[in-house]
Amino acid sequence: MSKKKNENKNKKLSAEQLEEKIRELALTIDKVEDEKLVVENQLKRALADYHNLLKNSEKRDKLRLQQIKKDLFDTIVPTLDALMLATIASKDIEMDEKGKSWLEGILATIEGMKKGLKEIGFEQYVPEKGDDFDEDIHEAIATVPEGEKGKIYDTVQPGYILDGLVVRPARVVVSK
């Protein structure tokens, strides 16, 4: 009988040991689940940070490109304006065939510069006489007593828009 008692005791001890092992394993599982949640949250945050970084990088690239275009505009347009003024002044000069050919070359250069500006996103606008003066897109450089008050009397320089933003307002003469 003592043999049976020993076996029962061993069985009982084994059951107690197994229950303890199960508790330990359950704690380990809980701990692993908690660590898994921590890692998942870290991965989600890292992914969100990555997406934010991409968005910010795209915004910076767009702003950088817009600034490069604006710098190019600031470099080219004064020359374009000077060439346009030269062609206007040339209308009062009598020219021989060589002079006319030179003027055609200047006009072709102006058109090429305008086309190049348009290809990189600049849109030129020239207000018409009689249009309403709008301080958001026009710059009044003078006023005249003739005409209807608040209307454009003459355009001195065209305006330019880049990506919906006024880069340079059209310079105009306004009626008082």
C-alpha positions in Angstrom: 0.0 0.0 0.0 2.8 2.3 0.6 3.7 2.0 -3.0 0.3 3.2 -4.1 0.5 6.1 -1.6 3.8 7.2 -3.1 2.4 7.0 -6.6 -0.7 9.1 -5.6 1.7 11.6 -3.9 3.8 11.7 -7.0 0.7 12.2 -9.1 -0.5 14.9 -6.8 2.8 16.6 -6.9 3.0 16.3 -10.6 -0.5 17.9 -10.9 0.6 20.8 -8.6 3.8 21.2 -10.6 1.8 21.1 -13.9 -0.6 23.8 -12.5 2.3 25.9 -11.6 3.8 25.5 -15.0 0.5 26.4 -16.6 0.4 29.6 -14.5 3.9 30.5 -15.5 3.2 29.8 -19.2 0.0 32.0 -18.9 2.0 34.8 -17.4 4.6 34.4 -20.2 1.9 34.5 -22.8 0.4 37.7 -21.3 3.9 39.2 -21.2 4.5 38.3 -24.9 1.1 39.7 -25.8 1.9 43.0 -24.1 5.3 43.1 -25.8 3.6 42.4 -29.1 1.2 45.3 -28.6 4.1 47.6 -27.7 6.0 46.6 -30.9 2.8 46.9 -33.0 2.3 50.5 -31.6 5.9 51.3 -32.3 5.6 50.1 -35.9 2.3 52.1 -36.4 4.0 55.2 -35.1 7.1 54.6 -37.2 4.8 54.1 -40.3 2.9 57.3 -39.5 6.2 59.2 -39.0 7.4 57.8 -42.4 4.2 59.0 -44.2 4.5 62.4 -42.5 8.1 62.6 -43.6 7.1 61.8 -47.2 4.4 64.5 -47.2 6.7 67.1 -45.7 9.4 66.2 -48.1 7.0 66.6 -51.0 5.9 70.0 -49.7 9.5 71.1 -49.3 10.3 69.9 -52.8 7.3 71.8 -54.3 8.3 75.0 -52.4 11.9 74.6 -53.5 10.8 74.2 -57.1 8.5 77.2 -56.9 11.3 79.3 -55.4 13.6 78.2 -58.2 11.0 79.2 -60.8 10.5 82.5 -59.0 14.3 83.1 -59.1 14.4 82.3 -62.8 11.4 84.7 -63.3 13.2 87.4 -61.4 16.3 86.9 -63.7 14.5 86.7 -67.0 11.5 89.0 -66.9 13.4 92.3 -66.5 15.3 91.4 -69.7 12.0 90.5 -71.4 10.5 93.8 -70.3 13.5 95.7 -71.7 13.2 93.9 -75.0 9.5 94.7 -75.1 10.1 98.4 -74.4 12.8 98.4 -77.2 10.3 97.0 -79.7 7.7 99.7 -78.7 10.4 102.4 -79.1 11.4 101.0 -82.5 8.0 101.8 -84.0 9.0 105.4 -84.1 12.2 104.6 -86.0 12.5 104.2 -89.8 14.3 101.0 -90.5 15.8 99.5 -93.6 15.5 95.7 -94.3 18.4 94.9 -91.9 16.7 96.9 -89.2 13.4 95.2 -89.8 15.1 91.8 -89.8 16.8 92.7 -86.5 13.4 93.7 -85.0 11.8 90.4 -86.2 14.6 88.6 -84.4 13.9 90.5 -81.2 10.2 89.8 -81.5 10.9 86.1 -82.0 13.2 86.2 -79.0 10.4 87.8 -76.9 8.0 85.1 -78.0 10.5 82.4 -77.2 11.0 83.8 -73.7 7.2 84.0 -73.2 6.8 80.5 -74.4 9.5 79.2 -72.1 8.0 81.0 -69.1 4.6 79.5 -70.0 6.2 76.0 -70.2 7.5 76.2 -66.7 4.1 77.4 -65.3 4.0 81.2 -65.6 0.9 82.7 -67.2 1.1 86.3 -68.5 -2.0 88.4 -68.2 -2.6 91.8 -69.8 -5.6 93.7 -68.5 -7.8 95.4 -71.1 -8.7 99.1 -71.1 -11.9 99.5 -69.2 -11.4 96.4 -66.9 -12.1 96.9 -63.2 -9.0 97.7 -61.2 -8.3 94.9 -58.7 -5.5 95.6 -56.2 -4.9 91.8 -55.8 -3.7 91.5 -59.4 -3.0 95.0 -60.5 -0.5 97.7 -59.3 -1.6 101.3 -60.0 1.5 103.2 -61.0 -0.4 106.4 -62.1 -3.9 107.8 -62.4 -5.6 109.9 -65.1 -8.7 112.1 -64.9 -10.1 110.6 -68.1 -12.4 107.6 -68.1 -14.7 105.9 -65.7 -13.5 105.9 -62.0 -11.8 102.7 -60.9 -11.3 101.4 -64.4 -8.0 100.5 -66.1 -7.0 103.3 -68.5 -3.8 101.7 -69.8 -1.5 98.7 -69.1 2.2 99.5 -68.7 3.5 96.0 -67.9 1.8 92.7 -68.0 1.3 90.7 -64.9 2.4 87.1 -64.2 0.8 84.2 -62.3 2.5 81.0 -61.1 0.5 78.1 -59.8 -2.5 80.4 -59.1 -0.4 83.0 -57.2 0.3 86.5 -58.5 4.1 86.7 -59.0 4.0 90.2 -60.4 0.9 92.3 -60.6 0.1 94.0 -63.9 1.3 97.6 -63.7 -1.5 99.8 -64.9 -2.8 103.4 -65.1 -6.2 103.9 -63.5 -8.9 106.4 -64.1 -9.9 108.6 -61.1 
